[in-house]
């Protein structure tokens, strides 16, 4: 049946995609070492001359968009620069504009496909392709021009440090942010906007409060009450991943021993 054929093709394409990306990362890890890594590091991380140094990030966006246009896949491009960041060849501050440019380059696929549409469907197809394009442009305008708006860099560093300490955190992050949280929001939205606001507003308020307290704890703890200068007054599982780490470690060891 068509359903079975579709599921088989979906599974096969995912296996091929993941296998190729893994092999690409391993190949780059083996090639880009020693003098090659130093040469690439010197070229990529070098800023433009002084009067134009502020344009370096935007030039990196153009490079990222061009490379993605050539390979026609932002996944391939970002997967290629990921091991370079791990090897220290590319700094995360330079990889950020490259990734933003890659998001622009990947919109060219939709634009080219829209231009190939029949005459009566051309307007609608081109409109949705432009929606994709301007969505990514808006993301750049929101999160790049001003240095203090480049929150994704700080978030990436924090998540990277947490994942280096707890390897399972990456899987948990993917499941929560790309499956559970969107499903929860979609389910609540089905009950109406009143339910979405009623649940979302307190959650966002709590999130803002926690972020503000964390910032004050780091920079100006004296402005907080003594009991709020640390999160130690909360149960351990509410401010530390150690209990969850012990649980996952035990479960992993138990499964390993049985296997």
Backbone as numpy.savetxt, mean C-alpha at the origin, in Angstrom:
# Nx Ny Nz CAx CAy CAz Cx Cy Cz
-19.12 -26.96 -17.16 -19.95 -25.75 -17.16 -19.08 -24.49 -17.16
-19.70 -23.40 -17.60 -18.96 -22.14 -17.67 -18.44 -21.70 -16.32
-19.23 -21.94 -15.26 -18.79 -21.53 -13.92 -17.51 -22.25 -13.51
-17.47 -23.55 -13.77 -16.28 -24.33 -13.41 -15.08 -23.88 -14.22
-15.31 -23.68 -15.52 -14.22 -23.21 -16.39 -13.69 -21.87 -15.90
-14.60 -20.95 -15.54 -14.18 -19.65 -15.04 -13.37 -19.75 -13.75
-13.81 -20.60 -12.82 -13.08 -20.76 -11.56 -11.70 -21.37 -11.79
-11.62 -22.34 -12.71 -10.33 -22.96 -13.02 -9.38 -21.93 -13.63
-9.89 -21.14 -14.57 -9.05 -20.11 -15.20 -8.62 -19.05 -14.18
-9.53 -18.68 -13.28 -9.19 -17.70 -12.24 -8.09 -18.24 -11.34
-8.24 -19.47 -10.89 -7.22 -20.07 -10.02 -5.89 -20.19 -10.75
-5.94 -20.64 -12.02 -4.70 -20.78 -12.79 -4.01 -19.46 -13.02
-4.79 -18.40 -13.32 -4.18 -17.09 -13.56 -3.56 -16.53 -12.29
-4.20 -16.74 -11.15 -3.63 -16.27 -9.88 -2.32 -17.00 -9.56
-2.30 -18.30 -9.82 -1.08 -19.08 -9.57 0.06 -18.58 -10.46
-0.25 -18.39 -11.76 0.78 -17.93 -12.69 1.27 -16.53 -12.30
0.33 -15.63 -11.96 0.70 -14.26 -11.58 1.60 -14.27 -10.35
1.18 -14.97 -9.30 1.97 -15.00 -8.06 3.34 -15.65 -8.29
3.36 -16.72 -9.08 4.63 -17.39 -9.36 5.60 -16.46 -10.10
5.09 -15.76 -11.12 5.95 -14.85 -11.88 6.45 -13.70 -11.02
5.59 -13.15 -10.16 6.02 -12.05 -9.30 7.08 -12.51 -8.30
6.90 -13.71 -7.73 7.88 -14.24 -6.78 9.22 -14.48 -7.48
9.18 -15.06 -8.67 10.42 -15.31 -9.41 11.10 -14.00 -9.82
10.28 -12.99 -10.17 10.84 -11.69 -10.53 11.57 -11.07 -9.34
10.95 -11.14 -8.16 11.58 -10.58 -6.96 12.88 -11.32 -6.64
12.86 -12.65 -6.72 14.06 -13.43 -6.42 15.17 -13.16 -7.44
14.80 -13.00 -8.70 15.80 -12.71 -9.73 16.46 -11.36 -9.48
15.65 -10.35 -9.15 16.21 -9.03 -8.87 17.08 -9.05 -7.63
16.67 -9.83 -6.63 17.49 -9.95 -5.42 18.86 -10.53 -5.72
18.91 -11.49 -6.65 20.18 -12.14 -6.96 21.05 -11.27 -7.88
20.43 -10.45 -8.73 21.19 -9.66 -9.70 21.71 -8.36 -9.12
20.86 -7.68 -8.36 21.20 -6.33 -7.92 21.95 -6.37 -6.60
23.20 -6.73 -6.68 24.07 -6.76 -5.51 25.42 -6.15 -5.89
26.18 -5.80 -4.89 27.54 -5.32 -5.13 27.57 -4.00 -5.87
28.44 -3.92 -6.88 28.66 -2.68 -7.61 27.43 -2.25 -8.40
26.65 -3.21 -8.88 25.43 -2.86 -9.62 24.45 -2.12 -8.71
24.28 -2.63 -7.50 23.38 -1.99 -6.55 23.86 -0.58 -6.20
25.17 -0.41 -6.03 25.70 0.91 -5.70 25.49 1.90 -6.84
25.68 1.44 -8.07 25.50 2.33 -9.22 24.03 2.76 -9.34
23.12 1.80 -9.20 21.70 2.13 -9.29 21.28 3.06 -8.16
21.82 2.78 -6.97 21.50 3.62 -5.81 21.94 5.06 -6.04
23.11 5.24 -6.61 23.63 6.58 -6.84 22.79 7.33 -7.86
22.33 6.62 -8.90 21.57 7.28 -9.97 20.15 7.61 -9.52
19.46 6.64 -8.91 18.05 6.81 -8.60 17.84 7.78 -7.45
18.69 7.70 -6.43 18.48 8.52 -5.23 19.09 9.91 -5.32
19.69 10.24 -6.46 20.29 11.57 -6.62 19.22 12.59 -6.98
19.25 13.74 -6.31 18.30 14.80 -6.60 18.76 15.62 -7.80
17.83 16.35 -8.38 18.17 17.28 -9.45 19.00 18.44 -8.90
19.70 19.19 -9.77 20.50 20.34 -9.29 19.66 21.29 -8.44
20.33 22.07 -7.63 19.71 22.85 -6.55 18.48 23.66 -6.95
18.51 24.49 -7.98 17.29 25.28 -8.24 16.07 24.42 -8.54
16.30 23.20 -9.06 15.20 22.33 -9.45 15.06 21.10 -8.55
15.67 21.14 -7.40 15.66 19.96 -6.53 14.24 19.59 -6.09
13.36 20.59 -5.98 11.99 20.30 -5.54 11.20 19.55 -6.61
11.72 19.52 -7.84 11.04 18.80 -8.92 11.47 17.34 -9.00
12.37 16.90 -8.14 12.88 15.53 -8.22 11.76 14.51 -8.08
10.90 14.72 -7.09 9.80 13.77 -6.88 8.86 13.70 -8.06
8.57 14.85 -8.66 7.66 14.87 -9.82 8.32 14.22 -11.03
9.63 14.39 -11.15 10.34 13.69 -12.23 10.28 12.18 -12.01
10.38 11.76 -10.74 10.26 10.33 -10.43 8.87 9.81 -10.79
7.84 10.64 -10.62 6.49 10.23 -11.02 6.42 9.99 -12.52
7.05 10.88 -13.28 7.06 10.72 -14.74 7.77 9.42 -15.12
8.89 9.14 -14.46 9.62 7.90 -14.73 8.75 6.69 -14.39
8.10 6.72 -13.22 7.23 5.61 -12.83 6.08 5.41 -13.79
5.48 6.52 -14.25 4.38 6.41 -15.22 4.87 5.85 -16.55
6.06 6.29 -16.98 6.60 5.79 -18.25 6.94 4.31 -18.19
7.56 3.87 -17.10 7.91 2.46 -16.97 6.66 1.59 -16.90
5.65 2.06 -16.18 4.40 1.29 -16.10 3.70 1.24 -17.45
3.77 2.33 -18.21 3.19 2.33 -19.55 3.89 1.31 -20.45
5.19 1.15 -20.26 5.94 0.19 -21.09 5.56 -1.25 -20.75
5.49 -1.57 -19.46 5.19 -2.96 -19.06 3.70 -3.20 -18.94
2.89 -2.12 -18.98 1.43 -2.23 -18.92 0.94 -2.94 -17.66
1.66 -2.76 -16.56 1.23 -3.38 -15.31 1.90 -2.67 -14.14
1.09 -2.03 -13.31 1.65 -1.40 -12.12 2.10 -2.45 -11.10
1.46 -3.63 -11.12 1.87 -4.70 -10.20 3.29 -5.16 -10.49
3.61 -5.29 -11.77 4.97 -5.71 -12.14 5.98 -4.63 -11.73
5.64 -3.38 -11.98 6.58 -2.30 -11.65 6.82 -2.21 -10.15
5.74 -2.17 -9.36 5.90 -2.06 -7.92 6.56 -3.30 -7.33
6.27 -4.48 -7.89 6.94 -5.70 -7.42 8.42 -5.68 -7.77
8.78 -4.98 -8.85 10.19 -4.91 -9.23 10.98 -3.97 -8.32
10.35 -2.87 -7.86 11.09 -1.94 -7.01 11.06 -2.35 -5.54
10.15 -3.27 -5.17 10.08 -3.69 -3.77 11.39 -4.32 -3.28
11.98 -5.29 -4.00 13.27 -5.82 -3.52 14.38 -4.79 -3.54
14.29 -3.80 -4.43 15.30 -2.75 -4.44 15.25 -1.91 -3.17
14.03 -1.71 -2.66 13.90 -1.00 -1.39 14.46 -1.85 -0.26
14.16 -3.15 -0.30 14.67 -4.05 0.74 16.19 -4.12 0.76
16.80 -4.02 -0.42 18.27 -4.04 -0.50 18.90 -2.69 -0.20
18.08 -1.66 -0.04 18.61 -0.34 0.22 19.05 0.40 -1.03
18.71 -0.15 -2.20 19.08 0.51 -3.45 18.23 1.75 -3.68
16.94 1.66 -3.39 16.02 2.79 -3.53 15.49 3.14 -2.15
15.52 4.40 -1.81 14.95 4.83 -0.53 13.42 4.85 -0.64
12.76 4.69 0.50 11.31 4.67 0.47 10.76 6.04 0.09
11.52 7.11 0.41 11.10 8.45 0.00 11.12 8.62 -1.52
12.03 7.91 -2.21 12.07 7.96 -3.67 11.08 6.96 -4.28
10.87 5.85 -3.61 9.92 4.86 -4.13 8.49 5.37 -4.07
8.19 6.27 -3.14 6.84 6.79 -3.01 6.38 7.52 -4.28
7.12 8.52 -4.79 6.68 9.16 -6.04 6.72 8.20 -7.24
7.65 7.24 -7.23 7.66 6.26 -8.32 6.36 5.46 -8.33
5.88 5.10 -7.14 4.62 4.35 -7.05 3.43 5.20 -7.46
3.44 6.47 -7.06 2.36 7.37 -7.49 2.35 7.53 -9.00
3.53 7.65 -9.59 3.60 7.72 -11.05 3.14 6.44 -11.70
3.41 5.31 -11.05 2.94 4.03 -11.58 1.42 3.97 -11.61
0.78 4.57 -10.60 -0.69 4.63 -10.59 -1.23 5.45 -11.76
-0.48 6.46 -12.18 -0.89 7.22 -13.36 -0.66 6.41 -14.63
0.48 5.73 -14.71 0.79 4.96 -15.91 -0.19 3.83 -16.17
-0.72 3.24 -15.09 -1.63 2.12 -15.30 -2.98 2.56 -15.85
-3.28 3.87 -15.77 -4.55 4.34 -16.32 -4.53 4.38 -17.85
-3.34 4.34 -18.43 -3.27 4.38 -19.90 -3.90 3.15 -20.52
-3.87 2.02 -19.81 -4.50 0.80 -20.34 -5.99 1.01 -20.54
-6.66 1.60 -19.53 -8.09 1.85 -19.64 -8.39 2.89 -20.71
-7.53 3.90 -20.83 -7.76 4.93 -21.84 -7.63 4.35 -23.24
-6.62 3.52 -23.46 -6.46 2.89 -24.78 -7.63 1.97 -25.09
-8.09 1.22 -24.07 -9.24 0.34 -24.29 -10.49 1.14 -24.60
-10.65 2.31 -23.94 -11.82 3.14 -24.20 -11.79 3.70 -25.61
-10.61 4.07 -26.09 -10.50 4.63 -27.44 -10.82 3.58 -28.51
-10.71 2.31 -28.14 -11.02 1.24 -29.10 -12.48 0.83 -29.06
-13.30 1.51 -28.26 -14.72 1.16 -28.13 -15.48 1.59 -29.39
-16.65 0.98 -29.64 -17.49 1.41 -30.77 -17.94 2.85 -30.60
-18.32 3.48 -31.71 -18.66 4.89 -31.70 -19.76 5.26 -30.72
-20.80 4.41 -30.62 -21.92 4.75 -29.73 -21.57 4.56 -28.26
-20.50 3.83 -27.96 -20.09 3.60 -26.57 -18.82 4.38 -26.21
-18.28 5.12 -27.15 -17.00 5.78 -26.93 -17.07 6.80 -25.79
-18.14 7.62 -25.77 -18.24 8.67 -24.75 -18.28 8.07 -23.34
-19.13 7.07 -23.14 -19.25 6.46 -21.82 -17.96 5.76 -21.41
-17.33 5.05 -22.34 -16.09 4.35 -22.03 -14.98 5.31 -21.67
-14.89 6.41 -22.44 -13.83 7.37 -22.18 -14.06 8.12 -20.87
-15.33 8.33 -20.52 -15.64 8.99 -19.25 -15.16 8.15 -18.06
-15.42 6.86 -18.07 -15.01 6.03 -16.95 -13.49 5.87 -16.91
-12.85 5.88 -18.08 -11.38 5.84 -18.11 -10.80 7.12 -17.51
-11.43 8.26 -17.80 -10.97 9.53 -17.22 -11.25 9.59 -15.72
-12.34 8.94 -15.28 -12.59 8.85 -13.83 -11.43 8.14 -13.14
-10.96 7.06 -13.74 -9.81 6.33 -13.22 -8.58 7.23 -13.18
-8.37 7.98 -14.24 -7.20 8.85 -14.34 -7.24 9.97 -13.29
-8.36 10.68 -13.22 -8.45 11.82 -12.29 -8.54 11.37 -10.83
-9.00 10.14 -10.60 -8.97 9.61 -9.24 -7.53 9.50 -8.74
-6.66 9.00 -9.58 -5.25 8.90 -9.20 -4.57 10.26 -9.12
-4.95 11.17 -10.01 -4.42 12.54 -9.93 -4.83 13.19 -8.60
-6.08 12.99 -8.20 -6.55 13.55 -6.94 -5.78 12.98 -5.76
-5.45 11.68 -5.83 -4.67 11.07 -4.76 -3.29 11.72 -4.63
-2.67 12.02 -5.76 -1.37 12.68 -5.73 -1.49 14.08 -5.13
-2.51 14.83 -5.54 -2.70 16.18 -5.01 -2.98 16.18 -3.51
-3.60 15.13 -3.02 -3.92 15.05 -1.60 -2.72 14.64 -0.76
-1.89 13.73 -1.28 -0.91 13.06 -0.43 0.54 13.26 -0.84
0.82 14.25 -1.73 2.22 14.44 -2.08 2.73 15.88 -2.04
2.08 16.87 -2.63 2.73 18.19 -2.82 3.31 18.78 -1.55
2.60 18.71 -0.44 3.09 19.28 0.82 3.76 18.18 1.64
4.96 18.42 2.16 5.69 17.37 2.89 4.91 16.76 4.05
4.14 17.58 4.78 3.44 17.03 5.95 2.24 16.17 5.55
1.83 16.21 4.27 0.72 15.36 3.83 1.20 13.99 3.35
2.50 13.75 3.37 3.01 12.47 2.89 2.93 11.40 3.98
1.71 11.23 4.49 1.48 10.26 5.56 1.75 8.83 5.14
1.49 8.43 3.87 1.76 7.04 3.49 3.20 6.60 3.74
4.16 7.52 3.67 5.56 7.14 3.93 5.71 6.73 5.39
5.18 7.55 6.31 5.28 7.21 7.73 4.48 5.96 8.06
3.32 5.82 7.43 2.51 4.62 7.67 3.23 3.37 7.17
3.87 3.48 6.00 4.59 2.34 5.44 5.75 1.93 6.35
6.46 2.92 6.88 7.57 2.61 7.78 7.07 1.92 9.05
5.97 2.43 9.60 5.43 1.83 10.83 4.96 0.41 10.58
4.25 0.19 9.45 3.79 -1.16 9.13 4.95 -2.09 8.82
6.00 -1.56 8.17 7.16 -2.38 7.87 7.89 -2.81 9.13
8.05 -1.89 10.08 8.71 -2.24 11.34 7.88 -3.27 12.11
6.55 -3.11 12.10 5.70 -4.06 12.80 5.75 -5.43 12.15
5.78 -5.47 10.81 5.84 -6.74 10.10 7.19 -7.42 10.30
8.27 -6.63 10.40 9.58 -7.22 10.64 9.64 -7.90 12.01
8.86 -7.38 12.95 8.84 -7.96 14.30 7.87 -9.12 14.37
6.71 -8.99 13.73 5.70 -10.04 13.72 5.39 -10.37 12.26
5.94 -11.46 11.76 5.80 -11.79 10.34 4.35 -12.04 9.93
3.53 -12.53 10.85 2.14 -12.82 10.54 1.30 -11.55 10.39
1.85 -10.41 10.81 1.09 -9.16 10.79 0.72 -8.76 9.36
1.58 -9.07 8.39 1.29 -8.72 7.00 0.04 -9.44 6.50
-0.09 -10.72 6.84 -1.27 -11.48 6.43 -2.51 -10.94 7.13
-2.39 -10.64 8.43 -3.51 -10.07 9.18 -3.94 -8.73 8.59
-2.96 -7.91 8.21 -3.26 -6.60 7.62 -4.04 -6.76 6.31
-3.61 -7.69 5.47 -4.30 -7.91 4.20 -5.73 -8.39 4.41
-5.92 -9.33 5.34 -7.25 -9.88 5.59 -8.18 -8.81 6.15
-7.69 -8.02 7.11 -8.54 -7.02 7.75 -8.86 -5.86 6.81
-7.83 -5.31 6.17 -8.02 -4.09 5.38 -8.63 -4.33 4.00
-8.42 -5.53 3.44 -8.91 -5.77 2.08 -10.08 -6.74 2.02
-10.46 -7.34 3.17 -11.58 -8.28 3.16 -12.59 -7.96 4.26
-12.17 -8.02 5.52 -13.11 -7.88 6.62 -13.66 -6.46 6.73
-12.77 -5.46 6.71 -13.23 -4.08 6.87 -14.13 -3.62 5.72
-13.76 -3.84 4.45 -14.69 -3.45 3.37 -16.01 -4.21 3.43
-15.97 -5.49 3.79 -17.21 -6.26 3.91 -18.09 -5.72 5.02
-17.47 -5.35 6.14 -18.23 -4.78 7.26 -18.87 -3.46 6.87
-18.10 -2.58 6.23 -18.65 -1.29 5.82 -19.77 -1.46 4.80
-19.57 -2.39 3.87 -20.61 -2.64 2.86 -21.88 -3.18 3.52
-21.70 -4.10 4.47 -22.86 -4.66 5.15 -23.63 -3.61 5.94
-22.91 -2.72 6.64 -23.58 -1.66 7.39 -24.26 -0.68 6.46
-23.62 -0.38 5.32 -24.21 0.57 4.38 -25.52 0.05 3.79
-25.65 -1.28 3.73 -26.90 -1.85 3.21 -28.08 -1.54 4.13
-27.80 -1.26 5.41 -28.86 -0.91 6.35 -29.27 0.55 6.25
-28.58 1.34 5.43 -28.92 2.74 5.26 -27.82 3.65 5.76
-27.85 4.90 5.30 -26.80 5.83 5.68 -26.86 6.18 7.16
-28.06 6.09 7.78 -28.14 6.38 9.20 -27.32 5.39 10.01
-27.42 4.10 9.66 -26.64 3.09 10.36 -25.15 3.27 10.11
-24.80 3.63 8.87 -23.38 3.83 8.55 -22.81 5.00 9.34
-23.55 6.11 9.43 -23.09 7.26 10.20 -23.06 6.94 11.69
-24.09 6.22 12.17 -24.16 5.89 13.58 -23.01 5.02 14.05
-22.54 4.13 13.19 -21.41 3.28 13.54 -20.08 3.95 13.18
-20.04 4.61 12.02 -18.78 5.16 11.54 -18.31 6.38 12.32
-19.23 7.26 12.72 -18.83 8.48 13.43 -18.14 8.18 14.76
-18.71 7.33 15.63 -17.98 7.00 16.88 -16.65 6.32 16.62
-16.61 5.45 15.60 -15.35 4.75 15.29 -14.28 5.74 14.84
-14.64 6.68 13.95 -13.68 7.67 13.48 -13.26 8.59 14.63
-14.21 8.93 15.51 -13.86 9.75 16.66 -12.87 9.05 17.58
-13.10 7.77 17.82 -12.16 7.00 18.65 -10.80 6.89 17.98
-10.80 6.68 16.66 -9.54 6.59 15.93 -8.76 7.90 16.00
-9.47 9.02 15.85 -8.81 10.33 15.95 -8.25 10.56 17.35
-9.00 10.17 18.37 -8.53 10.34 19.75 -7.28 9.52 20.02
-7.27 8.27 19.56 -6.10 7.41 19.76 -4.89 7.97 19.03
-5.09 8.44 17.80 -3.97 9.03 17.06 -3.43 10.28 17.73
-4.33 11.12 18.24 -3.90 12.34 18.93 -3.12 12.01 20.20
-3.61 11.05 20.97 -2.92 10.66 22.20 -1.55 10.05 21.88
-1.48 9.22 20.84 -0.18 8.64 20.46 0.82 9.72 20.07
0.35 10.73 19.32 1.24 11.82 18.93 1.72 12.60 20.15
0.82 12.88 21.09 1.20 13.61 22.29 2.12 12.78 23.18
1.88 11.46 23.24 2.76 10.60 24.04 4.18 10.61 23.51
4.31 10.74 22.20 5.64 10.73 21.59 6.34 12.08 21.70
5.59 13.17 21.49 6.20 14.49 21.38 6.08 15.33 22.66
4.92 15.32 23.28 4.72 16.16 24.47 3.92 15.40 25.53
4.52 14.40 26.14 3.77 13.62 27.13 3.34 14.43 28.35
4.05 15.54 28.64 3.70 16.34 29.80 2.34 17.01 29.69
1.80 17.15 28.49 0.50 17.77 28.29 -0.65 16.83 28.60
-0.37 15.56 28.77 -1.39 14.57 29.06 -1.46 14.28 30.55
-2.62 13.84 31.04 -2.67 13.35 32.42 -1.70 12.19 32.61
-1.26 12.01 33.85 -0.23 11.02 34.11 -0.67 9.63 33.70
-1.95 9.31 33.95 -2.44 7.97 33.62 -2.56 7.72 32.12
-2.59 8.83 31.32 -2.74 8.71 29.88 -1.41 8.87 29.13
-0.31 9.02 29.86 0.98 9.18 29.20 1.49 7.87 28.60
0.96 6.76 29.03 1.21 5.44 28.43 -0.11 4.69 28.36
-0.11 3.62 27.60 -1.31 2.78 27.49 -1.26 1.61 28.45
-0.40 1.66 29.45 -0.22 0.52 30.35 -1.46 0.25 31.21
-2.34 1.25 31.34 -3.53 1.04 32.17 -4.55 0.12 31.47
-4.38 -0.08 30.16 -5.27 -0.97 29.42 -4.78 -2.41 29.53
-5.66 -3.38 29.30 -5.20 -4.78 29.24 -4.13 -4.94 28.16
-3.24 -5.90 28.36 -2.09 -6.05 27.46 -2.52 -6.25 26.01
-3.58 -7.03 25.79 -3.99 -7.35 24.43 -4.54 -6.14 23.68
-4.85 -5.04 24.41 -5.39 -3.85 23.76 -4.31 -2.88 23.30
-3.07 -3.04 23.76 -2.01 -2.12 23.33 -0.72 -2.84 22.95
-0.77 -4.16 22.82 0.41 -4.92 22.42 -0.02 -6.14 21.62
0.82 -6.51 20.65 0.55 -7.70 19.84 1.21 -8.96 20.41
1.88 -8.83 21.56 2.56 -9.99 22.14 1.61 -11.13 22.46
0.45 -10.89 23.12 -0.45 -12.03 23.38 -0.90 -12.74 22.11
-1.25 -11.97 21.08 -1.66 -12.57 19.82 -0.50 -13.29 19.16
0.70 -12.74 19.30 1.89 -13.39 18.73 2.15 -14.74 19.39
2.00 -14.80 20.71 2.19 -16.08 21.41 1.15 -17.09 20.97
-0.10 -16.63 20.79 -1.16 -17.54 20.36 -0.89 -18.08 18.96
-0.52 -17.20 18.04 -0.24 -17.64 16.67 1.00 -18.54 16.63
2.01 -18.22 17.42 3.22 -19.05 17.46 2.90 -20.45 17.96
2.08 -20.53 19.02 1.69 -21.85 19.53 0.92 -22.64 18.48
-0.03 -21.97 17.82 -0.82 -22.67 16.80 0.05 -23.14 15.65
1.01 -22.30 15.24 1.91 -22.67 14.15 2.78 -23.83 14.53
3.35 -23.79 15.74 4.21 -24.90 16.20 3.41 -26.18 16.34
2.17 -26.05 16.80 1.33 -27.25 16.95 1.05 -27.89 15.59
0.70 -27.06 14.61 0.44 -27.61 13.26 1.72 -28.20 12.66
2.86 -27.54 12.90 4.14 -28.04 12.36 4.49 -29.38 12.96
4.31 -29.50 14.28 4.64 -30.78 14.95 3.74 -31.90 14.46
2.47 -31.62 14.26 1.56 -32.65 13.79 1.86 -33.05 12.35
2.22 -32.07 11.53 2.57 -32.39 10.14 3.87 -33.22 10.10
